[in-house]
Amino acid sequence: MTTTSTETGNITGTKDKDYNLIWYTQACLDNALRLETYIQDAERDGDSEAADLFRKAQADSRKGAEQGKALLRSRLSG
């Protein structure tokens, strides 16, 4: 077993559950940014169906990021 698969905060100083929340929030934010490019690409090609799909996914990613930030805020401030 490798160290990275068993790391529980001893090396990083961040417990897995907190790290997982940080990762999740960051992934949602990255996804929202990436989807903006996809929306623009679809709009440029006149594909409103794909653009709408990407907008919905972007909204979901933003919502996930906000939820992750709120949970992190409550857990790390306490």
N, CA, C and O atoms as a MOPAC input file, in Angstrom:
PM7 MOZYME 1SCF
protein

 N      0.84300 1    -1.17100 1     0.00000 1
 C      0.00000 1     0.00000 1     0.00000 1
 C      0.89100 1     1.23700 1     0.00000 1
 O      1.88400 1     1.28800 1     0.72600 1
 N      0.54100 1     2.23200 1    -0.81100 1
 C      1.35500 1     3.43900 1    -0.88400 1
 C      0.92600 1     4.44700 1     0.17100 1
 O     -0.18500 1     4.39400 1     0.69700 1
 N      1.82400 1     5.35300 1     0.46000 1
 C      1.54800 1     6.38700 1     1.44700 1
 C      0.35100 1     7.23900 1     1.04500 1
 O     -0.48100 1     7.57000 1     1.89000 1
 N      0.25200 1     7.59900 1    -0.23400 1
 C     -0.84400 1     8.46400 1    -0.66600 1
 C     -2.20200 1     7.80600 1    -0.50900 1
 O     -3.19400 1     8.50900 1    -0.31500 1
 N     -2.28600 1     6.49300 1    -0.58400 1
 C     -3.58400 1     5.84200 1    -0.44500 1
 C     -3.96300 1     5.62100 1     1.01600 1
 O     -5.11100 1     5.28700 1     1.30900 1
 N     -3.02300 1     5.80000 1     1.92900 1
 C     -3.32600 1     5.59800 1     3.33900 1
 C     -3.15600 1     6.87200 1     4.15600 1
 O     -3.34500 1     6.84700 1     5.37300 1
 N     -2.80800 1     7.97200 1     3.52500 1
 C     -2.58100 1     9.23100 1     4.22000 1
 C     -3.87000 1     9.69300 1     4.88200 1
 O     -4.89200 1     9.82900 1     4.20800 1
 N     -3.84400 1     9.93400 1     6.17300 1
 C     -5.03400 1    10.36700 1     6.90700 1
 C     -4.80800 1    11.68600 1     7.62400 1
 O     -5.46500 1    11.97900 1     8.62200 1
 N     -3.89000 1    12.46900 1     7.11900 1
 C     -3.61800 1    13.76200 1     7.72400 1
 C     -2.28500 1    13.83100 1     8.42200 1
 O     -1.85300 1    14.90900 1     8.83200 1
 N     -1.61500 1    12.68400 1     8.56700 1
 C     -0.32900 1    12.68000 1     9.24900 1
 C      0.73900 1    13.42700 1     8.46800 1
 O      1.60200 1    14.07300 1     9.06100 1
 N      0.68900 1    13.34500 1     7.14700 1
 C      1.68500 1    13.99900 1     6.30100 1
 C      1.24700 1    15.41600 1     5.94800 1
 O      2.02900 1    16.35700 1     6.07900 1
 N      0.00400 1    15.57200 1     5.50200 1
 C     -0.46600 1    16.87600 1     5.04000 1
 C     -0.94900 1    17.78700 1     6.16000 1
 O     -0.98600 1    19.00600 1     5.99300 1
 N     -1.31600 1    17.21300 1     7.28900 1
 C     -1.88600 1    18.01000 1     8.36400 1
 C     -3.36500 1    18.30200 1     8.15600 1
 O     -3.96000 1    19.07800 1     8.90400 1
 N     -3.95600 1    17.68400 1     7.14700 1
 C     -5.37200 1    17.88200 1     6.84200 1
 C     -6.05300 1    16.52400 1     6.82200 1
 O     -5.69500 1    15.65000 1     6.03300 1
 N     -7.03600 1    16.35600 1     7.69500 1
 C     -7.75800 1    15.08300 1     7.74900 1
 C     -8.41100 1    14.79100 1     6.40600 1
 O     -8.78200 1    15.71000 1     5.67600 1
 N     -8.54900 1    13.51100 1     6.08300 1
 C     -9.12700 1    13.09300 1     4.80300 1
 C    -10.47100 1    13.76100 1     4.54100 1
 O    -10.70500 1    14.25500 1     3.43800 1
 N    -11.36100 1    13.78600 1     5.54000 1
 C    -12.70000 1    14.34300 1     5.31300 1
 C    -12.62300 1    15.81400 1     4.95500 1
 O    -13.39200 1    16.27600 1     4.11200 1
 N    -11.71500 1    16.56700 1     5.57100 1
 C    -11.54700 1    17.97700 1     5.22700 1
 C    -10.88900 1    18.11500 1     3.86500 1
 O    -11.30200 1    18.94700 1     3.05700 1
 N     -9.88700 1    17.32200 1     3.60800 1
 C     -9.22100 1    17.34100 1     2.30700 1
 C    -10.22000 1    17.02000 1     1.20900 1
 O    -10.22300 1    17.66700 1     0.16200 1
 N    -11.06600 1    16.02600 1     1.44100 1
 C    -12.06100 1    15.63600 1     0.44100 1
 C    -13.02000 1    16.78800 1     0.13700 1
 O    -13.38800 1    17.00300 1    -1.01900 1
 N    -13.42300 1    17.52500 1     1.16700 1
 C    -14.30000 1    18.67600 1     0.95900 1
 C    -13.58800 1    19.77900 1     0.17500 1
 O    -14.18000 1    20.41000 1    -0.70000 1
 N    -12.32500 1    20.00000 1     0.49600 1
 C    -11.53800 1    20.99800 1    -0.23600 1
 C    -11.41000 1    20.57600 1    -1.69200 1
 O    -11.61100 1    21.38800 1    -2.59500 1
 N    -11.08000 1    19.31500 1    -1.92500 1
 C    -10.94300 1    18.80600 1    -3.29700 1
 C    -12.25600 1    18.94400 1    -4.05300 1
 O    -12.26700 1    19.40100 1    -5.19500 1
 N    -13.35400 1    18.55600 1    -3.43300 1
 C    -14.66600 1    18.60800 1    -4.07500 1
 C    -15.01000 1    20.04000 1    -4.48700 1
 O    -15.46300 1    20.28000 1    -5.60600 1
 N    -14.79500 1    20.97100 1    -3.58700 1
 C    -15.09200 1    22.37700 1    -3.86400 1
 C    -14.23600 1    22.88200 1    -5.02300 1
 O    -14.73800 1    23.54700 1    -5.92900 1
 N    -12.96000 1    22.56800 1    -4.98900 1
 C    -12.04800 1    22.98900 1    -6.04800 1
 C    -12.44400 1    22.36200 1    -7.38700 1
 O    -12.39100 1    23.02900 1    -8.42000 1
 N    -12.83500 1    21.10100 1    -7.37700 1
 C    -13.23800 1    20.42100 1    -8.61300 1
 C    -14.50400 1    21.06100 1    -9.18900 1
 O    -14.61900 1    21.21800 1   -10.40400 1
 N    -15.44800 1    21.42900 1    -8.32800 1
 C    -16.66200 1    22.09800 1    -8.79700 1
 C    -16.33200 1    23.44900 1    -9.42800 1
 O    -16.87600 1    23.79800 1   -10.47600 1
 N    -15.44000 1    24.20800 1    -8.78700 1
 C    -15.05000 1    25.51200 1    -9.33100 1
 C    -14.33100 1    25.35900 1   -10.66400 1
 O    -14.60200 1    26.10100 1   -11.60800 1
 N    -13.41300 1    24.39700 1   -10.74000 1
 C    -12.71400 1    24.13500 1   -12.00500 1
 C    -13.70200 1    23.75000 1   -13.10400 1
 O    -13.58100 1    24.19700 1   -14.24500 1
 N    -14.67100 1    22.92500 1   -12.75300 1
 C    -15.65700 1    22.47800 1   -13.72000 1
 C    -16.49000 1    23.66000 1   -14.23000 1
 O    -16.76800 1    23.75000 1   -15.42600 1
 N    -16.88500 1    24.55900 1   -13.33200 1
 C    -17.65600 1    25.73200 1   -13.74200 1
 C    -16.86200 1    26.58000 1   -14.73400 1
 O    -17.41600 1    27.08100 1   -15.71300 1
 N    -15.57900 1    26.73600 1   -14.48100 1
 C    -14.72400 1    27.48800 1   -15.40500 1
 C    -14.59800 1    26.79400 1   -16.75600 1
 O    -14.72000 1    27.43800 1   -17.79800 1
 N    -14.35900 1    25.50700 1   -16.74500 1
 C    -14.20600 1    24.72500 1   -17.98300 1
 C    -15.49600 1    24.76800 1   -18.80600 1
 O    -15.45900 1    24.88100 1   -20.03100 1
 N    -16.62300 1    24.67800 1   -18.12200 1
 C    -17.90100 1    24.68300 1   -18.82800 1
 C    -18.16800 1    26.01400 1   -19.51500 1
 O    -18.89000 1    26.05500 1   -20.51100 1
 N    -17.60600 1    27.09500 1   -19.00800 1
 C    -17.76900 1    28.38400 1   -19.67500 1
 C    -17.18000 1    28.32600 1   -21.08400 1
 O    -17.75700 1    28.86800 1   -22.02600 1
 N    -16.03700 1    27.67200 1   -21.22000 1
 C    -15.42500 1    27.48900 1   -22.54500 1
 C    -16.32500 1    26.64800 1   -23.43100 1
 O    -16.50200 1    26.95500 1   -24.61000 1
 N    -16.89400 1    25.59200 1   -22.87100 1
 C    -17.77300 1    24.71700 1   -23.64400 1
 C    -19.01400 1    25.46700 1   -24.11000 1
 O    -19.46700 1    25.27900 1   -25.23900 1
 N    -19.56500 1    26.31400 1   -23.24700 1
 C    -20.73800 1    27.12000 1   -23.60000 1
 C    -20.40200 1    28.03000 1   -24.77900 1
 O    -21.15100 1    28.11500 1   -25.75300 1
 N    -19.27300 1    28.70200 1   -24.67000 1
 C    -18.85600 1    29.61300 1   -25.74000 1
 C    -18.63200 1    28.85700 1   -27.05600 1
 O    -19.02100 1    29.33400 1   -28.12200 1
 N    -18.01200 1    27.69100 1   -26.97700 1
 C    -17.79400 1    26.87200 1   -28.17600 1
 C    -19.12700 1    26.48700 1   -28.81900 1
 O    -19.28900 1    26.59200 1   -30.03500 1
 N    -20.07300 1    26.04300 1   -28.00400 1
 C    -21.37300 1    25.62000 1   -28.52700 1
 C    -22.11500 1    26.80900 1   -29.13400 1
 O    -22.71800 1    26.69100 1   -30.20000 1
 N    -22.06800 1    27.95100 1   -28.45400 1
 C    -22.73100 1    29.14400 1   -28.98800 1
 C    -22.10300 1    29.57400 1   -30.31600 1
 O    -22.81700 1    29.94100 1   -31.24900 1
 N    -20.80100 1    29.53100 1   -30.40200 1
 C    -20.10200 1    29.90600 1   -31.63100 1
 C    -20.53300 1    29.00600 1   -32.79300 1
 O    -20.62700 1    29.45300 1   -33.93600 1
 N    -20.79200 1    27.73600 1   -32.48400 1
 C    -21.20700 1    26.78200 1   -33.51700 1
 C    -22.72400 1    26.77200 1   -33.72400 1
 O    -23.23100 1    25.99500 1   -34.53300 1
 N    -23.44800 1    27.62900 1   -32.99900 1
 C    -24.89600 1    27.69200 1   -33.14400 1
 C    -25.63600 1    26.51100 1   -32.54800 1
 O    -26.76600 1    26.22500 1   -32.94400 1
 N    -25.01300 1    25.81800 1   -31.59900 1
 C    -25.62100 1    24.63000 1   -30.99000 1
 C    -26.22100 1    25.00800 1   -29.63300 1
 O    -25.60000 1    24.81700 1   -28.58700 1
 N    -27.43400 1    25.54300 1   -29.67700 1
 C    -28.07100 1    26.00100 1   -28.44400 1
 C    -28.41800 1    24.84900 1   -27.50700 1
 O    -28.45500 1    25.02800 1   -26.28900 1
 N    -28.67100 1    23.67500 1   -28.06600 1
 C    -28.99600 1    22.51100 1   -27.23500 1
 C    -27.80000 1    22.14300 1   -26.34800 1
 O    -27.96200 1    21.91700 1   -25.14900 1
 N    -26.61800 1    22.08300 1   -26.92800 1
 C    -25.41700 1    21.77700 1   -26.14400 1
 C    -25.10100 1    22.91300 1   -25.17900 1
 O    -24.72200 1    22.66900 1   -24.03300 1
 N    -25.25400 1    24.15100 1   -25.63800 1
 C    -24.98900 1    25.30100 1   -24.76400 1
 C    -25.89300 1    25.25600 1   -23.53500 1
 O    -25.43600 1    25.51100 1   -22.42100 1
 N    -27.16800 1    24.93500 1   -23.72800 1
 C    -28.10800 1    24.83600 1   -22.60000 1
 C    -27.70100 1    23.71900 1   -21.63900 1
 O    -27.77500 1    23.88300 1   -20.42100 1
 N    -27.27500 1    22.59400 1   -22.18900 1
 C    -26.81400 1    21.49000 1   -21.35600 1
 C    -25.61500 1    21.92800 1   -20.50200 1
 O    -25.55900 1    21.66400 1   -19.30100 1
 N    -24.66400 1    22.60000 1   -21.15000 1
 C    -23.47600 1    23.05300 1   -20.42700 1
 C    -23.82500 1    24.11700 1   -19.39300 1
 O    -23.21500 1    24.15600 1   -18.32500 1
 N    -24.79800 1    24.98400 1   -19.69200 1
 C    -25.22500 1    25.98400 1   -18.70200 1
 C    -25.82300 1    25.31700 1   -17.46700 1
 O    -25.56000 1    25.72800 1   -16.33700 1
 N    -26.63200 1    24.28300 1   -17.69700 1
 C    -27.21900 1    23.55400 1   -16.56500 1
 C    -26.12100 1    22.90000 1   -15.73800 1
 O    -26.13400 1    22.96600 1   -14.50900 1
 N    -25.18000 1    22.27300 1   -16.41500 1
 C    -24.07500 1    21.62700 1   -15.70200 1
 C    -23.25300 1    22.66600 1   -14.94500 1
 O    -22.80100 1    22.40600 1   -13.83000 1
 N    -23.05600 1    23.84000 1   -15.54300 1
 C    -22.29900 1    24.89500 1   -14.88700 1
 C    -23.03700 1    25.38000 1   -13.63000 1
 O    -22.41500 1    25.60700 1   -12.59200 1
 N    -24.34200 1    25.53300 1   -13.72800 1
 C    -25.13300 1    25.94100 1   -12.56600 1
 C    -25.03500 1    24.89400 1   -11.45400 1
 O    -24.91500 1    25.23700 1   -10.27800 1
 N    -25.08600 1    23.63000 1   -11.83200 1
 C    -24.94500 1    22.55300 1   -10.84000 1
 C    -23.56000 1    22.58800 1   -10.18800 1
 O    -23.43000 1    22.37000 1    -8.98300 1
 N    -22.53200 1    22.86300 1   -10.98700 1
 C    -21.16900 1    22.93800 1   -10.44100 1
 C    -21.03200 1    24.12000 1    -9.49200 1
 O    -20.40700 1    24.00700 1    -8.43800 1
 N    -21.61600 1    25.25500 1    -9.86700 1
 C    -21.58900 1    26.42100 1    -8.97200 1
 C    -22.30100 1    26.12000 1    -7.66400 1
 O    -21.82600 1    26.48900 1    -6.58900 1
 N    -23.45100 1    25.44200 1    -7.76100 1
 C    -24.20500 1    25.07800 1    -6.55800 1
 C    -23.36800 1    24.15200 1    -5.67400 1
 O    -23.30700 1    24.33900 1    -4.45900 1
 N    -22.73100 1    23.16400 1    -6.27700 1
 C    -21.87600 1    22.25700 1    -5.50800 1
 C    -20.73000 1    22.99900 1    -4.84500 1
 O    -20.38800 1    22.71300 1    -3.69800 1
 N    -20.13200 1    23.95100 1    -5.55500 1
 C    -19.03300 1    24.73500 1    -4.98800 1
 C    -19.52400 1    25.55600 1    -3.79900 1
 O    -18.85200 1    25.61800 1    -2.76900 1
 N    -20.68100 1    26.17900 1    -3.93400 1
 C    -21.22800 1    26.97700 1    -2.82800 1
 C    -21.53700 1    26.10100 1    -1.62000 1
 O    -21.28400 1    26.49400 1    -0.48100 1
 N    -22.08300 1    24.92100 1    -1.86900 1
 C    -22.37300 1    24.00600 1    -0.76700 1
 C    -21.08100 1    23.53800 1    -0.11000 1
 O    -20.99800 1    23.46200 1     1.11600 1
 N    -20.07900 1    23.22700 1    -0.91400 1
 C    -18.78600 1    22.81100 1    -0.37200 1
 C    -18.14700 1    23.91100 1     0.45000 1
 O    -17.61700 1    23.64900 1     1.52900 1
 N    -18.18800 1    25.15000 1    -0.04800 1
 C    -17.61500 1    26.27300 1     0.68900 1
 C    -18.32400 1    26.48800 1     2.01400 1
 O    -17.68800 1    26.74700 1     3.03500 1
 N    -19.65300 1    26.37800 1     1.99100 1
 C    -20.42900 1    26.56700 1     3.22200 1
 C    -20.08200 1    25.49100 1     4.25400 1
 O    -19.90900 1    25.79000 1     5.43600 1
 N    -19.98300 1    24.25700 1     3.80800 1
 C    -19.66300 1    23.16900 1     4.73600 1
 C    -18.24900 1    23.31500 1     5.27200 1
 O    -18.00900 1    23.10500 1     6.46100 1
 N    -17.32100 1    23.67000 1     4.40800 1
 C    -15.93800 1    23.90500 1     4.86000 1
 C    -15.88800 1    25.02700 1     5.87200 1
 O    -15.23500 1    24.91000 1     6.90900 1
 N    -16.58000 1    26.12000 1     5.57000 1
 C    -16.59800 1    27.27600 1     6.45700 1
 C    -17.08600 1    26.87500 1     7.84300 1
 O    -16.48600 1    27.25800 1     8.84700 1
 N    -18.16500 1    26.11100 1     7.90400 1
 C    -18.71800 1    25.71900 1     9.19600 1
 C    -17.82000 1    24.74300 1     9.94400 1
 O    -17.73000 1    24.79700 1    11.17100 1
 N    -17.16500 1    23.86200 1     9.22300 1
 C    -16.32500 1    22.85800 1     9.87400 1
 C    -14.96400 1    23.38900 1    10.26800 1
 O    -14.43700 1    23.01100 1    11.31500 1
 N    -14.38200 1    24.25600 1     9.45700 1
 C    -13.03500 1    24.72900 1     9.73500 1
 C    -13.01100 1    25.90700 1    10.70300 1
 O    -11.97100 1    26.21200 1    11.28600 1
 N    -14.16200 1    26.57300 1    10.87600 1
 C    -14.19200 1    27.70100 1    11.80300 1
 C    -14.53500 1    27.25700 1    13.22300 1
 O    -14.38800 1    28.01600 1    14.18000 1
 N    -14.99300 1    26.02100 1    13.33600 1
 C    -15.44900 1    25.53200 1    14.63300 1
 C    -14.48500 1    24.75800 1    15.39500 1
 O    -14.78900 1    24.30800 1    16.50000 1

